Amino acid sequence: MTSQARHELAVWIEQTTQEMASEYERIRARATEDPGTAGDQGEENWAQLLRQWLPSSYQVRTKGRILSHDGTASRQVDVVVLRPGYPVKLLDKKLYITSGVAAAFECKLTLTAAHLNEAAQTAAEIARMTAPRHGTPYRELVSPLLYGVLAHSHSWAQPRTALEKINENIRSGAGAYAQHAREHLDLVCVADTCTALKSTEFRLLHPPEGETQLLCLVGHFLAAEQAPPVGALLAYVLIRLGWEDPSVRPFAEYFRLSRLLLRASGGATNLLPTGLTPDTEQEALNRSTDFLKEQPWSWDEWSLSLE
């Protein structure tokens, strides 16, 4: 009986991971000579990866700021993913209108705790720049603009230490800057170590006295070892794009079914008031029998798990 061949998608993901590792070693060798150029090369590595793996209708640009509908602009971000149909006239302005940005990333060659703290602050600021949405838990709790950190490697001595420090700093950053579930950092991908991804779920609290309460569990789970960091990153980004753009869903489903988002134990979690508007929270409570029942994952804006 012959053994089953490895899935080609896993092979392609591994090839991409090896390319990132090779680029990291090449760039790092001259980083002390010109840190600015080294950083630019690292950003271009990630931009190129996203160009090659995301649907071609999404344009990927480097270096720019995000422009809110009220005229305020974010601090500079390293990579932006623009929605299909982004106006050609505005592509080279380096001020990208919020409603046209699907995702934005900070890129680092070697991740540190300070980078994660800064990213947590930026994530909250950018989430507040998006127009408020109402009507379903998904629309109210998940920002339409994904924000994350992409790094080739990390500064900690051991991978296990890196996992612990990434968790620790995600939790502390959220506590310091996020005022709502949608303001948490969405992801941290370290290409040679791990990917931590945000998860938004719900829990019912039945106090001994008083009314049943709905709480929001916002946390970051680590992709399991058999789910390579770059693969988990791509699966998660495609799923987040798919929530906003149904044309992406077939690709997102394929990546999900290929088991690129297997969860490992551990992760940073926070149990919070939902932050839903009163009408939406009441509707969620009214639906609680079905709403909080374990069900197959779906593109339902009232589902138990929103990301």
Solvent accessible surface area in square Angstrom, and as a share of the most:
residue,aa,sasa,rsa
1,M,245,1.09
2,T,130,0.75
3,S,106,0.68
4,Q,176,0.78
5,A,87,0.68
6,R,136,0.49
7,H,90,0.40
8,E,101,0.45
9,L,10,0.05
10,A,35,0.27
11,V,47,0.27
12,W,132,0.46
13,I,0,0.00
14,E,70,0.31
15,Q,89,0.40
16,T,15,0.09
17,T,31,0.18
18,Q,104,0.46
19,E,103,0.46
20,M,9,0.04
21,A,51,0.40
22,S,72,0.47
23,E,48,0.22
24,Y,18,0.07
25,E,92,0.41
26,R,121,0.44
27,I,3,0.01
28,R,123,0.45
29,A,82,0.63
30,R,161,0.59
31,A,21,0.16
32,T,126,0.73
33,E,120,0.54
34,D,69,0.36
35,P,95,0.60
36,G,49,0.47
37,T,65,0.38
38,A,5,0.04
39,G,27,0.26
40,D,73,0.38
41,Q,60,0.27
42,G,3,0.03
43,E,16,0.07
44,E,73,0.33
45,N,22,0.11
46,W,0,0.00
47,A,0,0.00
48,Q,78,0.35
49,L,5,0.02
50,L,0,0.00
51,R,91,0.33
52,Q,117,0.52
53,W,54,0.19
54,L,10,0.05
55,P,30,0.19
56,S,114,0.74
57,S,63,0.41
58,Y,10,0.04
59,Q,71,0.32
60,V,6,0.03
61,R,61,0.22
62,T,31,0.18
63,K,61,0.26
64,G,4,0.04
65,R,107,0.39
66,I,0,0.00
67,L,50,0.25
68,S,7,0.05
69,H,138,0.62
70,D,100,0.52
71,G,53,0.51
72,T,75,0.44
73,A,34,0.26
74,S,8,0.05
75,R,87,0.32
76,Q,96,0.42
77,V,0,0.00
78,D,9,0.05
79,V,0,0.00
80,V,1,0.00
81,V,0,0.00
82,L,0,0.00
83,R,50,0.18
84,P,57,0.36
85,G,78,0.75
86,Y,16,0.06
87,P,60,0.38
88,V,123,0.71
89,K,156,0.66
90,L,55,0.27
91,L,14,0.07
92,D,111,0.57
93,K,109,0.46
94,K,94,0.40
95,L,72,0.36
96,Y,1,0.00
97,I,58,0.29
98,T,14,0.08
99,S,91,0.59
100,G,9,0.08
101,V,0,0.00
102,A,2,0.02
103,A,0,0.00
104,A,0,0.00
105,F,0,0.00
106,E,30,0.13
107,C,11,0.06
108,K,42,0.18
109,L,31,0.16
110,T,46,0.27
111,L,0,0.00
112,T,43,0.25
113,A,40,0.31
114,A,72,0.55
115,H,46,0.20
116,L,2,0.01
117,N,66,0.34
118,E,75,0.34
119,A,2,0.01
120,A,7,0.05
121,Q,58,0.26
122,T,4,0.02
123,A,4,0.03
124,A,1,0.01
125,E,59,0.26
126,I,1,0.01
127,A,6,0.05
128,R,109,0.40
129,M,21,0.09
130,T,13,0.08
131,A,58,0.45
132,P,97,0.61
133,R,37,0.14
134,H,113,0.51
135,G,42,0.41
136,T,22,0.13
137,P,0,0.00
138,Y,3,0.01
139,R,89,0.33
140,E,4,0.02
141,L,0,0.00
142,V,1,0.01
143,S,4,0.03
144,P,29,0.19
145,L,5,0.02
146,L,3,0.01
147,Y,6,0.02
148,G,0,0.00
149,V,1,0.00
150,L,0,0.00
151,A,0,0.00
152,H,4,0.02
153,S,12,0.08
154,H,27,0.12
155,S,61,0.39
156,W,40,0.14
157,A,95,0.74
158,Q,109,0.49
159,P,80,0.51
160,R,150,0.55
161,T,46,0.27
162,A,0,0.00
163,L,24,0.12
164,E,100,0.45
165,K,71,0.30
166,I,0,0.00
167,N,22,0.11
168,E,92,0.41
169,N,21,0.11
170,I,7,0.04
171,R,103,0.38
172,S,66,0.43
173,G,0,0.00
174,A,10,0.08
175,G,67,0.65
176,A,70,0.54
177,Y,59,0.22
178,A,22,0.17
179,Q,150,0.67
180,H,30,0.14
181,A,4,0.03
182,R,70,0.26
183,E,11,0.05
184,H,11,0.05
185,L,9,0.04
186,D,6,0.03
187,L,0,0.00
188,V,0,0.00
189,C,0,0.00
190,V,0,0.00
191,A,5,0.04
192,D,80,0.41
193,T,31,0.18
194,C,8,0.05
195,T,0,0.00
196,A,0,0.00
197,L,0,0.00
198,K,1,0.00
199,S,8,0.05
200,T,0,0.00
201,E,26,0.12
202,F,2,0.01
203,R,104,0.38
204,L,53,0.26
205,L,81,0.40
206,H,127,0.57
207,P,35,0.22
208,P,142,0.89
209,E,151,0.68
210,G,68,0.65
211,E,151,0.68
212,T,51,0.30
213,Q,85,0.38
214,L,4,0.02
215,L,29,0.14
216,C,0,0.00
217,L,40,0.20
218,V,0,0.00
219,G,5,0.05
220,H,7,0.03
221,F,19,0.08
222,L,10,0.05
223,A,12,0.09
224,A,10,0.08
225,E,166,0.74
226,Q,130,0.58
227,A,2,0.01
228,P,37,0.23
229,P,23,0.14
230,V,0,0.00
231,G,0,0.00
232,A,0,0.00
233,L,0,0.00
234,L,0,0.00
235,A,0,0.00
236,Y,3,0.01
237,V,0,0.00
238,L,3,0.01
239,I,5,0.02
240,R,9,0.03
241,L,4,0.02
242,G,0,0.00
243,W,9,0.03
244,E,54,0.24
245,D,27,0.14
246,P,87,0.54
247,S,81,0.52
248,V,2,0.01
249,R,62,0.23
250,P,88,0.55
251,F,114,0.47
252,A,0,0.00
253,E,44,0.20
254,Y,116,0.44
255,F,18,0.08
256,R,69,0.25
257,L,122,0.61
258,S,34,0.22
259,R,149,0.54
260,L,10,0.05
261,L,36,0.18
262,L,38,0.19
263,R,125,0.45
264,A,37,0.28
265,S,106,0.68
266,G,58,0.56
267,G,18,0.17
268,A,1,0.01
269,T,74,0.43
270,N,37,0.19
271,L,97,0.48
272,L,52,0.26
273,P,109,0.68
274,T,3,0.02
275,G,42,0.40
276,L,14,0.07
277,T,44,0.26
278,P,112,0.70
279,D,121,0.63
280,T,7,0.04
281,E,46,0.21
282,Q,97,0.43
283,E,61,0.28
284,A,0,0.00
285,L,44,0.22
286,N,101,0.52
287,R,100,0.37
288,S,24,0.16
289,T,116,0.67
290,D,83,0.43
291,F,11,0.04
292,L,35,0.17
293,K,107,0.45
294,E,146,0.66
295,Q,96,0.43
296,P,122,0.77
297,W,66,0.23
298,S,45,0.29
299,W,52,0.18
300,D,62,0.32
301,E,53,0.24
302,W,35,0.12
303,S,15,0.10
304,L,31,0.15
305,S,21,0.14
306,L,0,0.00
307,E,16,0.07
